[in-house]
Amino acid sequence: MEINKSPYDYILIGAGAAGFMLADALGQDSYFNDKKILLLDKDPKNTNDRTWCFWEEGKGRFDGIVHKAWNDIYFGGQGFSEQFKISPYAYKLIRGLDFYRHYLQKVSTHTNIEFLQEEVLNVSENEGSVLVTTTEETYIGNQVFSSVFDFKTLKNQHKYPVLQQHFLGWVVKTKHPVFNADRPIFMDFSVEQKNNTRFMYVLPFSDTKALLEYTLFSEHLLPEASYEKAIKDYLNQKYGCVEYEILEKEKGSIPMTCYDFQVHNTKRIHYIGSAGGWTKPSTGYTFYNTSKKISDLITLIKENKSFASLRTKWRFRFYDLLLLDILYSDNGKGQYIFETLFKNRPPQLIFKFLDEETNLWEDLRIISGCPKKEFIKSLIRRLLPFFK
């Protein structure tokens, strides 16, 4: 394997949301005009392999590629269900393929950035540089930013509980109108829980076309057939629909943990996106948080400062930890917790809290809207070691 003798200032591994956003942010900032940048990914990024969703107030930077946006959401529980107006927020969806096309075009306009479709096999750091070996060549970089996540990093630690938001989704087209195009189903816990936290997630593009995802917040994945059966049953039981065409499929698993991923950063190798701990531990949402972190990261790079400030604020990390402790020890409690919260508090406040933009008084409003007994027990379990 030959070594490319021309070093790069920055090598970005993984052309997902974090990799593309960082590449474009580097390319747009004149500070980096004289920097040589390489973006690597094993895939050509020409398929619709995923969907990103987020809530946002008013107009946003991604509106040009938003495929669908909704002003209402529906929450379904086993004892409480409600359709909510979420203004001033809108719930927005971006198709993976639209995102890739948009950012491939943007990155191509930056003459100092090169995108190569190559699989990374190894990354090794020495005193003066990082060697990134792919299926084609070995590249030399001064700094490496990797968004490649490996669950193995979580297996050998026991300080933090580790759950997964795992799901399988179908985009279906029905013969007759069965969906409400203006009412996405944010969470529907009416499905059988089976001692887990399970819900259906439905994003309707029209009255005859929608994305349905069977989603769990739990420790272990299911056989693929189990997700598919749940979607089939939901279409039949919820919509009376047995005739439909499956247009697309997607599946995924997102880490839900308060583990400090920054411990894996070194002098020259840094982790971003889910690999950097940018996923919201209590929900699995990553996309919008990544867009905010990238902006902060660019500033830190330019000022040659530590990336420690990219960590989640301690109090929000602790709130997430308490919830994950509950779900890890009794995974069937999720439905009760989320149903109680949506029953007692408006979605606007919940969204603001999950965006980590609330003040302490608003935090207390959220906390007081959750089941008391479960969180008090979780708090005691976390604090008890300090008094022994």
C-alpha positions in Angstrom: 0.0 0.0 0.0 1.6 3.3 -1.1 1.6 6.4 1.0 0.3 9.6 -0.5 3.2 12.0 0.1 1.0 15.1 -0.1 -0.3 15.7 3.5 -3.8 17.0 4.3 -4.4 19.6 7.0 -7.7 17.8 7.8 -9.0 14.4 7.0 -12.7 13.8 7.6 -13.8 10.1 7.9 -17.5 9.5 7.2 -19.8 11.5 4.9 -22.9 11.5 6.9 -24.6 14.5 8.5 -21.6 15.5 10.7 -18.9 14.8 8.0 -20.7 16.8 5.3 -21.6 19.6 7.6 -18.1 20.0 8.9 -16.6 19.8 5.3 -18.9 22.5 4.1 -18.3 24.7 7.2 -14.5 24.4 6.7 -15.0 25.2 3.0 -17.1 28.3 3.6 -14.8 29.9 6.1 -12.1 31.9 4.6 -9.8 31.1 7.5 -9.4 27.6 6.0 -8.9 28.7 2.4 -5.3 27.6 2.4 -6.0 24.3 4.1 -6.1 21.0 2.2 -9.1 18.8 3.2 -10.0 15.2 2.4 -13.4 13.7 3.0 -13.6 9.9 2.9 -16.6 7.5 2.8 -17.0 4.0 1.5 -20.4 4.7 -0.1 -21.2 6.9 -3.1 -24.0 8.6 -1.2 -26.5 8.1 -4.0 -29.3 6.3 -2.2 -32.0 7.3 0.2 -30.7 5.3 3.1 -32.0 7.3 6.0 -34.3 10.1 7.2 -33.4 12.9 9.5 -36.1 14.8 11.5 -36.0 17.7 13.9 -38.1 20.5 15.3 -37.2 24.1 14.7 -38.7 27.6 15.3 -39.4 29.5 12.0 -37.2 29.4 9.0 -33.9 27.5 9.1 -30.7 26.8 7.2 -32.0 23.4 5.9 -35.4 24.6 4.6 -34.2 24.3 1.0 -33.9 20.5 1.3 -36.7 19.9 3.8 -39.0 17.3 2.2 -42.0 17.9 4.4 -42.8 20.0 7.5 -45.7 19.8 9.9 -47.3 22.2 12.3 -49.1 19.6 14.4 -48.0 16.3 16.0 -50.0 13.5 17.5 -49.0 11.7 20.7 -50.7 8.4 21.4 -50.6 6.7 24.7 -52.5 3.9 26.4 -54.5 6.2 28.7 -53.9 9.7 27.1 -53.7 10.7 23.5 -53.7 14.2 22.0 -53.1 16.1 18.8 -50.9 19.2 19.5 -50.3 22.5 17.8 -46.6 23.0 18.1 -46.2 26.6 16.9 -43.8 28.4 16.9 -42.0 25.1 16.1 -42.4 23.0 13.0 -41.4 19.4 12.7 -39.2 19.0 9.7 -38.0 16.0 7.7 -35.0 15.7 5.4 -34.5 12.7 3.1 -31.0 11.3 3.2 -30.7 11.4 -0.6 -31.7 15.1 -0.8 -29.1 15.9 1.9 -26.3 14.0 0.1 -27.0 15.6 -3.2 -27.1 19.1 -1.7 -23.9 18.7 0.2 -22.0 16.8 -2.5 -22.7 19.8 -4.7 -21.7 22.3 -2.0 -18.5 20.5 -1.2 -17.6 20.2 -4.9 -17.5 24.0 -5.1 -14.8 24.2 -2.5 -11.5 23.8 -4.4 -9.5 22.8 -1.3 -11.8 19.9 -0.5 -11.5 16.4 -2.1 -14.2 13.7 -1.7 -13.1 10.1 -2.3 -15.2 7.0 -2.1 -12.9 4.7 -0.2 -13.3 2.5 2.8 -11.1 3.4 5.8 -9.3 0.3 7.1 -7.0 1.8 9.8 -6.1 5.0 11.5 -2.8 5.4 13.4 -1.4 8.4 15.1 2.2 9.4 15.6 3.9 12.4 17.1 3.7 14.6 14.0 0.7 13.3 11.9 -2.1 10.7 11.4 -1.9 7.9 8.9 -5.3 7.0 7.4 -5.2 3.7 5.4 -8.1 3.0 3.0 -8.7 0.2 0.5 -6.8 2.3 -2.1 -4.1 4.3 -0.4 -2.6 5.6 2.9 -3.1 9.3 3.5 -1.2 11.6 5.8 -3.2 14.1 7.9 -2.4 16.7 10.5 -5.9 16.4 12.1 -8.5 13.7 11.7 -12.2 14.1 12.5 -14.1 10.8 12.4 -17.9 10.3 12.5 -17.6 6.5 12.3 -19.4 5.1 15.4 -18.6 1.6 16.8 -20.7 0.2 19.6 -17.6 -1.7 20.8 -16.4 1.5 22.5 -19.3 1.1 25.0 -19.0 -2.6 25.8 -16.1 -2.4 28.3 -17.5 0.2 30.6 -20.1 -0.2 33.3 -20.4 3.3 34.7 -23.2 4.4 32.3 -26.2 2.4 31.1 -26.3 1.8 27.3 -29.5 1.6 25.4 -30.3 1.8 21.7 -32.9 3.6 19.7 -33.4 0.9 17.1 -35.9 0.9 14.4 -37.0 -0.4 11.0 -39.1 1.7 8.7 -41.1 1.4 5.5 -42.2 4.1 3.1 -45.6 2.7 1.9 -48.0 3.8 -0.8 -51.6 2.7 -0.3 -54.4 2.3 -2.9 -56.8 4.5 -1.0 -56.4 7.5 1.3 -55.7 6.3 4.8 -53.3 8.8 6.3 -53.8 12.4 7.5 -51.1 14.3 5.6 -51.2 17.1 8.2 -50.8 14.9 11.3 -47.6 13.1 11.9 -47.6 10.5 14.7 -44.7 11.6 16.9 -45.1 8.6 19.3 -47.8 6.0 19.5 -47.5 3.8 22.5 -50.7 2.0 21.9 -48.7 -0.8 20.4 -48.0 -3.8 22.7 -45.0 -2.9 24.9 -43.8 -6.5 25.8 -41.9 -5.1 28.8 -40.0 -2.7 26.5 -40.4 0.9 25.5 -41.9 0.5 22.0 -43.8 3.0 19.8 -44.9 3.6 16.2 -43.7 6.7 14.4 -45.6 7.8 11.3 -44.7 10.6 9.0 -47.3 11.1 6.3 -46.2 12.7 3.0 -49.7 12.6 1.6 -53.0 10.8 2.3 -51.7 7.7 0.5 -47.9 7.8 1.3 -46.1 7.7 4.6 -43.0 6.5 6.4 -43.8 4.2 9.3 -41.1 3.2 11.8 -41.4 0.7 14.5 -39.1 2.0 17.2 -37.7 0.8 20.5 -35.7 2.4 23.3 -34.1 -0.8 24.7 -30.8 -2.7 25.1 -31.1 -5.3 22.4 -32.1 -5.4 18.8 -35.0 -7.6 17.5 -35.0 -10.0 14.5 -35.9 -8.0 11.4 -39.1 -10.0 11.0 -40.4 -8.7 14.3 -40.2 -5.0 13.2 -41.8 -5.8 9.9 -44.7 -7.8 11.6 -45.3 -4.8 13.9 -45.6 -2.4 10.9 -47.9 -4.8 9.1 -50.1 -5.2 12.1 -50.2 -1.4 12.7 -51.3 -0.7 9.1 -54.0 -3.3 9.5 -55.2 -2.4 13.0 -54.8 1.4 12.9 -55.8 2.1 9.3 -57.6 -1.0 8.2 -55.0 -1.2 5.4 -53.8 -4.5 4.0 -53.1 -3.5 0.4 -50.0 -1.3 -0.1 -46.7 -1.0 -1.9 -43.4 -0.8 0.0 -41.4 1.9 -1.8 -38.4 2.1 0.5 -36.9 0.5 3.6 -34.6 1.9 6.2 -33.3 0.7 9.5 -30.9 1.9 12.1 -29.6 1.8 15.7 -28.6 5.0 17.6 -26.7 5.0 20.9 -28.5 6.2 24.0 -26.0 6.8 26.7 -24.3 9.5 28.8 -20.9 7.9 28.3 -18.2 10.5 27.7 -17.1 9.9 24.1 -14.5 12.6 24.3 -12.2 10.3 26.3 -11.3 8.8 22.9 -10.1 12.1 21.5 -6.4 12.4 21.2 -4.1 15.3 20.1 -4.8 14.7 16.4 -7.9 12.4 16.3 -11.3 13.8 17.2 -14.7 12.2 17.1 -17.9 14.0 15.8 -21.6 13.2 15.4 -22.8 10.2 17.3 -19.2 9.0 17.6 -18.5 12.2 19.5 -21.4 11.9 21.8 -23.6 14.5 20.0 -26.7 12.3 20.1 -29.3 13.4 22.7 -29.1 10.4 25.1 -32.7 10.5 26.1 -34.2 10.6 22.6 -31.6 9.5 20.0 -32.0 12.8 18.1 -28.7 13.9 16.5 -29.1 15.9 13.3 -30.0 19.4 14.7 -27.7 19.1 17.6 -24.9 18.2 15.2 -25.6 21.4 13.2 -25.1 23.5 16.3 -22.0 21.6 17.4 -20.3 22.0 14.0 -20.6 25.8 14.4 -19.0 25.7 17.8 -16.3 23.3 16.6 -15.3 25.6 13.8 -14.7 28.4 16.3 -12.7 26.2 18.6 -10.5 25.0 15.7 -9.8 28.6 14.7 -9.0 29.6 18.2 -6.9 26.5 18.9 -9.0 25.7 22.0 -9.9 22.5 23.7 -13.1 20.8 22.4 -14.2 20.0 26.0 -16.9 22.7 25.7 -18.7 20.6 23.2 -19.8 18.3 26.0 -23.4 18.5 27.0 -24.1 20.8 29.9 -23.8 18.8 33.1 -27.3 19.3 34.3 -28.9 18.1 31.1 -26.5 15.2 31.0 -27.6 14.3 34.5 -31.3 14.5 33.6 -30.7 12.1 30.7 -28.7 9.8 33.0 -31.6 9.5 35.4 -34.1 8.6 32.6 -31.7 6.0 31.1 -31.1 4.5 34.5 -34.9 4.0 34.8 -35.2 2.5 31.3 -32.2 0.3 31.7 -33.4 -1.2 35.0 -37.1 -1.4 34.0 -37.5 -0.9 30.2 -41.2 -1.2 30.3 -41.5 2.2 32.1 -40.9 4.3 29.0 -44.5 4.4 27.9 -45.7 5.6 31.3 -42.9 8.3 31.6 -43.5 9.8 28.2 -47.3 9.6 28.4 -47.2 11.4 31.8 -44.9 14.1 30.5 -47.0 14.8 27.4 -50.1 14.8 29.4 -48.8 17.3 31.9 -46.6 19.6 29.8 -47.0 21.3 26.4 -44.8 20.0 23.5 -43.2 23.5 23.1 -41.7 23.3 26.5 -40.7 19.7 26.0 -38.9 20.6 22.7 -37.1 23.5 24.4 -36.0 21.2 27.2 -34.7 18.5 24.8 -32.8 21.2 22.9 -31.2 22.1 26.2 -32.3 25.7 26.0 -34.5 25.9 29.1 -33.6 27.8 32.3 -33.6 26.2 35.7 -37.2 27.2 36.4 -38.3 25.6 33.2 -36.3 22.5 34.0 -38.2 22.2 37.2 -41.5 22.5 35.4 -40.5 19.5 33.2 -39.2 17.5 36.1 -42.4 18.1 38.1 -44.4 16.9 35.1 -42.7 13.5 35.1 -43.6 10.5 37.4 -42.1 11.3 40.8 -41.4 7.9 42.3 -39.3 6.5 39.4 -37.1 9.6 39.2 -36.6 9.9 42.9 -35.5 6.2 43.1 -33.1 6.8 40.2 -31.7 9.9 41.9 -31.1 8.0 45.1 -29.4 5.2 43.2 -27.0 7.7 41.6 -26.3 9.7 44.8 -26.0 6.8 47.3 -22.4 5.9 46.4 -21.3 9.4 47.5 -22.6 8.8 51.0 -21.0 5.4 51.6 
